[in-house]
Amino acid sequence: MTEPTKTAEHLRPYARDNDKPILASWMGGDAVASGEKILNEAGLPTFAYPDTAARVFNHMWRYSYNLRALYETPSLPEDEEGIPDRKAAASIVQDTHESGRVLMTEHASKALLSAYGIPTVETRVAETPEEAVAAAQDIGHPVAVKLHSTSITHKSDVGGVRLGLTSDAAVEEAFRTIDENIGGEGFDGVTVQPMIDRSDGYELIIGSSMDEQFGPVLLFGSGGQLVEVYQDRALGLPPLNRTLARRMMEQTKIYEALQGVRGREPVDLDALETLLVRFSQLVVEQPRVKEIDVNPLLARPGDDGLLALDARVVLHPYTKDDDELPTPAIRPYPRQYIGTHPMGDDEEITIRPIRPEDEPKLVTFHERLSERSVYLRYANLMKLEQRVAHNRLARICFIDYDREMALVAERPVEEDDDQIIGVGRLTKQPGRNEAEFAMLVIDEFQGEGIGTELLRRLVEVGETEGLDRITADILQQNHAMQRVCEKLGFDLVRGDGREMVKAVKSLSG
């Protein structure tokens, strides 16, 4: 027999151990009540049954896991020349929109994906048997011939797919057969594509759909014809970074196979992360898009192992105005606030909203601040190790753009890198339609107009976001910041004996 009271006494000291959570299950009703009381008074949670404690522990672990994902320093895919091609993407969407249709053709859907750097299988449109044969000869046999239609979504269901065609005669016959199967207005020709060897790959699905409350929602999982049977999928909210993309992948069963099983080579998971990030970028930047279904997305080992074999894009009805379109639950990166500013005679800096992956640059930024600059900003000499602590900088960089806006001034120092030399932040105040600003520029660039430009742009942001006023508390001895505020039309309120000067600028009316 166990001794519940003595055991509880032995456990009591561990309630102060912050490194490991302790959950207890004292079963036995009144017989163990005294031990249960000892644990509860010590701050150790107790449960009537161990399976309940196990479920609670699982929820705690999941919460911690998700929180770590949020505060990891993420990275975004390296930009490639011409990717994303937003002009081409907008033109593709506009062409379908102006035609009065909501369903994109497969060819247009793949072109939209390609504009965001998502690799797609080569697809040729043919309106006659002769064009189909010529396309097949150009691509090389064997080929696949599929229905090209502006109104029919699922081609296989209506006999609109012919695979493994190895001759011109087979291609011509496939064209005529699909035409006979469909007939009428549903037939707009065919597409001709190379046959892709799927034997060493996995069929995945990525997609987006619209939720009434959350706006666009992303999907990732096992794809192919059995997608509804497997039901192996994970959901996420755009926009994604690499860390969030990997978390989506990890929630699926197919993820284990993608890492390599039974002697098979692993898929390039970094490339798959990049693809998911770019896909989420497409979703948030093209508000006219209502649904996207990429199935299958073929994932094979090696370089260039990802390929979208089929795609379907549905737009919102053309009768819906732009201001009626759903918006993402998480506000995407506000690209409209990116701009440049001349500094000196021959140098130009970039001023843009902060990004989660800016954390390493902010560490360097804080390392170059003098004690005086730190004191004037924080009203105390906050130590460097406090200022560059990961948990602190993660919260500073990973912001909700609806609640605050932080702009960084970035100066090019190397071909592949930039240096943050100034930061301005606008934080909305709870319950009031106003925001408080804060500013910091590294010492060697103070006095060159960077702080003035950052604050001017923060004022513009406040006006664009519909704020009533912007305020700040400035130390009495921070004369430079006070002059900047006066230059930009702020009223300064000084009080006798007050350590701070109140800067106020009304934006309404």
N, C-alpha and C positions, 0 to 999 in steps of 0.2 A: 504494500500500500504506500502511496506517496503521501507526503505531508504538505498540503497546499499552503498552510500559513507560513511554515518555515521556508518553503521554496519561494514564496512571494517576498519574504524578507531578504533572501539572498539576491533576488532580482532587483530589489528597490534601487541599489546604487547605480545600476546600469541605465536608469531613466535619464541620467545626466549625460549619457554617451550620445553626442550629436552625430557621430559618424555612421551609426548603424540603427535603423529603425527596429524596434522590438514590439511585437504584438503577441498577446497572450490569450489562451483559451482555457479558462478554469471551469471545467465541467463538473457538475455535482450539486447544483442548486444551493440550498441552505448550508450544506456540509462544507462548501468551499467559500462561503460568503465573506468570512474574515480575510482570507487571502486575497480575494477579489477586491475588497475594500482597500487593502494595503497597496495593491498595484494601481488602482484608480487614483488614490491620493498622491501617489508618486508621479502620476502623469503617464502611466503605461496603460494603453487601451486594452480592454479585455472583451472577449467575445464568448458567446455561449457555445459555439461549435468551431472546430478548427478550420472547416472548409470556408466558413464566413471570413475568418482571419486571412485565409489564403487568397480569397477573392479581393479583399481590401488591399492586401499587399500587392497584388497584381495591378490594381488600379493605381496605387502609389508609384509602382515602377513605371507604368505606362505614362503617368503624368510627368515623372522625372525625365523619362526618355524623350518625350515631346519637348519639354522645356530645354533640355540640352541641345536639341536640334535647332530651336529658335535662337539660342545664344552661341552656337558655333559660328566661327567666322567663315562665311560662305565665300564662294567665288562664282563668277559668271563666266560663260564661255568667252574665249578670246574672239574679238571681232575679226571677221573676214571681209575682204574688200567686196562691197556691194551686198552684204548680208547683215540685216535684212534689207531687202529692196522694197521699202514701204510704198514707193511710187507705183511700182509694178503691181504690188498686192492691192492697193486701192483701186487701180484701174481694172483689175480682174473682177473685184467685187462690184464696182460701178457698172461694168458691162452687163452683168447678170441682173443687177438692180434695175437698170434702165430698160431692160427687155421686159420687165413686168413679171419675171420669174423669181421664185425663191429657191429652186433647186439648181445647183450648179451641175454642169456635166462633169463626168469623171476627169476629162482632160483639163477643164478649168480648175477643178478641185486640186489636182496634182500641181498645176502651175502655181496656185496659191501657196501650197506647202513648199514648193521649190523656192519661192520668193523669200521664205524664212529659213532657208538652208536645210530643209528636211529632204533627204534624198528620195527620189521617186523613180520608178521604173520608166524607161523610155516609152512614150505613148504617142502614136500617130493616128490622126483622124482620117478616115477614108469614107467618101460619100458614094463611091461606085466600086464595083468589083475590080475594075482595072486599077484604081487607086490603092485598093487593099493589097493586090498582088504586088504592085510596085513598092509599097511600104514594106511588105514582107521580104522582098528581095534585098531591099536596102538594109534592113535590120539583120537579116540572116535567119534561116530556118533552124530549129522549129520556132513557131510563134503561137501566140494566143490571139484570138479574135473575139472581141466583146462588143455588145450593143453600145452604141453611142446615142443617148437619148436625153432630151431636156425634161422629160416627164416621168420616166421609169427609174426607180431607185435600185431595186434589187434585181440585177440582171439574171442571176442564176435561176430565180423563181419562174421566169418567163421563157426559158430556153434561149437566153441571150449570151451564152458563153461557149466557146469552142477552144479546146486546149490541145497542145502538142501537134500542131499542123506542120507537116514536113515537106509540103510541095505547094506549088502555085495553084494546082487544081484543087487541093484541099482548102486553100484559103478562099478561092472563088466560091466553092461550094458552101463554105461556112457563111460567107456574106449572104448568099441567096437564102440559105436555111434560116438564118436569124431574121432576115427581112420577112420571110413567110410566117415565121412564128409570131412576129410582132405585128407587122402591117400597120397601115394607117399612120396617124400622127405620132405614134410613139417611136417610130423608127426614123432616126436622123443620120444613119450611117453606122459605121463600126469603128472601133479603135483596134490598132494592131500593136502588139507588144511582144518583146522577146520572152520566151519561156525561161523561167528562172528556176534553177535547181534548189529545191527546198530541203533536200535530204539531210543536210548537216546543220540546219537552222531551226529556230523556234518561231512559231507564229504568235505575234503579240497583237494587242489592240490598244490604240490610244484614241481618246475622243473627248469631246466636250458637249455638254447639254446645258439647258437653262433651267434654273430653279427659281421659283417665284420669290423666295426670301433671300437666297444667297447670290443670285445672278449666275454667271457662268461657273460650272463645276467641271473639273477635269477627271478623266478616267484612264487607268492603266491596268493591264492584266493580260491573261492568256487569251489569244485570239483564234482566228480561223473559223471554220464552219461550226465547231462545237462550242463557240463562245458562251452560248446560253446554257449549255449543259454543264460546263466546268464552273461557271459562276465564280471565277477566280479574278477578282478585281479590287482595286483600291481607288478611293476618291480623294481629291485634293482641291484646294482653292487657288486660282491664279492670282498674282504671278508667282512663279517658282524660281528659286535659285538652285544651285547644285545640291545643297544639303537637303532641301525640301523634296527635290526630285528623287534623291536616293531613298528618302523615307517612304515615299509612295511605292517605289519598287520593292522595298523590304517587306511591305505588308502583304505581298502576293506569294503564292506557292511557287509560281514559275521562277521567282527570283533565285531560288536555290539552284535550279537547273541552269540558269544563265551564268552562274559562277563556275560551271563545269562539273559534270557528274559522270560516273561510269566511264572514265577515260576520255570523255569529250572535252574539247578545248572550250575555255570560257568565252563569253561574248565580251566585247569591249564595253564595259559598264560606264566608263567615262564618256564615251561617245553617246551612249544611250541617255545619260544625264543631260548632256548638251542638247540632244534632240528634244527631250521633254521640256527643258527650259525655253528653247526656241518655240516649241509648240504653244506653251503658255503665253509667250510674248505675242504670238499671232492672235490668240484668243482675246487678250486685253486690248490690243491695238486695233482690232477690227470689230468695232461694236455692232456692225451690221450682220455679223455671223451669228447665227442662232445655234447651229449644231455642226459638229465635225465628227466623222467616223472614219478612222484609218484602220482598216481591217482587211487583210492582215498586214502588219508591219513585220517584215522578215528580219530576224536577228541571227546573224551567223558570226562565227569566230573570225578574227583577223581584221585588217584595215578595210574600210568601206563595207563593213558587214551589215549595215542597216539599210533597209530599202522598203519604202511604202509601195506595196503592190496594188492596192486599191484604196480609193478615197471618195468620200461623199460629204459635201458641204451644203447646208441649208441656211438660207438667209432669213432674217425677219421680214415680214410682209412689207412691200414697198409703200403701203398706205400708212405705215407707222413712222412718225417724224423722228428725227435724230434725238430730240430731247425726251422722247418717250422710251428710248431703248434702255434695257436693264444695264446696270452698272455692276462691276465686280464688288464682292463683299469686302475685299482688301483692295484699297486704292492702289493702282499701279504706279510705277515710278513716274513722277510728273515731269516728263521731258520738256514741257512747255516752258519750264523755268531754267533751262540750260541756255547759257549765252557766253559771250566773250567780252573782254575788257582790255583796252590797251594799257600797258604798264611801261613807262619809260619811252624811249624813242623807237626801239625795234623789238619789243617783246609784247606778247599777248597772253593773258591768263584766261582760264576757263572758270566760270562761276556756274555751279550746278548743285542740285539737291544731293544730299549725302546718300551713300549706299552702304548696305551692311558690310560689304567687302572692303570698306575704307579703314577698318580698324588698324591694320599695320601702319598705314600712313599717319593715322592720328597718334600712334605711339611716338613716331618720329617727330611729329608736330609738337607734342608736349615736351619732348626731350630738349627742344630748342627754345623753350620759353624761359625768360628770366624770372627771378623771384618777384620782382616788381610787377611784371605783367600778370603773373599768377595772382598776386594779392589784389591788384586792381580789378580783376575779373571775379574772383571768388570771395573777396573781403577777408581772406585768411590765407596763410601759406600752406595750402594743401600739398602734401608730399607727392613727389613724382610717382612712387609706387602706388599711391592711392588713385592718382589721376589716370594711370595707364592700366589699372586692374581690368582683367578681361571682362568680368561681369558688368563693370561700369561702362566700358567702351562699347560693349555689345548693345547695351540699352541706348547709348547715344547714337550709334550708327544704324541700328535696326529700329526705325521709328514708324509710327502710324502717321502717314502723310495727311490724314484727315485731322489729326489732333495737334500736330506740330510740323514745322518745316525748318530744316537746317540746310543752309547753303555753305558750300566750301569753295574757297578760291584756290585754284590748282595751277601750279606753274610747271611747265615742262623742264625737266632736268636731264633726262636721258631719253634715248630713242623709244624705249619700251616702258617708261615709267614717268610718273608725275609726282610733284611734291605739294602737299597741302600747306598753304602759308596763311590761311585765314578761315575762320568759321563764324557764321552768324546763325542764330537760332531764334525761331519765333514759336512760342508755346502758348496755345490757347488756354484761357482760364476757365475752369469749370463753372457752369451756371451763368457765365457772362459772355457776351459776344465781343470779346477783346482778347488780346494776346500780349505777352511780355517778351521783349527781345533781349538777347545777350550777344556779346561780340568779343572776339579774341583774334589778334593778328600777331604772328611771331615777330620778335623785336627788330630783326634786320630789315623788315619790310614795313614797319610802322612809319607813318608820315608820307606814304606814297599814294594815298587816296583809296587804298583797298578797303579799309573799314567804312569809309563813306559810301563806296559803291555797294558793298554788302548790305549796309543798312538801307540804301535807296531801293535795292531790289527786294528787301524784306518788306518795305512799305508797299511796293507794287504787289507783292504776294498777298499782303493783308487786304489791299483793295480788291484784288481779283477774288479772294476767298470771302468777301463780303463782311469783313470785320468792321466794328464801329470805331475802335481806337487801338493804338499800340502804346505800351508803357514800358518803363524800365526804371530800376533803382540803381543809381550810379554813385560811387564813392565821391565825397566832396573833393578829394585831391585828384580825381581822374578828370583833369581839365580838358585833355584831348578828346575824350568821348563826349563831354558836354559841348565842345565846339562843333563836333560832327552833328550832334542832335540839333543844335541851333541852326546850322547850315541847312538842314533838311526840314525845318519848320516845326520842330518839337518845342513845346512850352516846358520850361524848367521851373520847378517849384522847389525853392530853398526855404528851409525852416531854421530858426535859431537853435543852435545846439544839435541839429540833426546830423548824423553821420552820412546820410544818403541824400542825394538830390533826385527828385522824381521827374522823369522825362515823360511827357504825354503828347501824343499826336492824334487828333481826331480825324477819322477817315470818312465818316458819314456826313453827307450834305456838303 
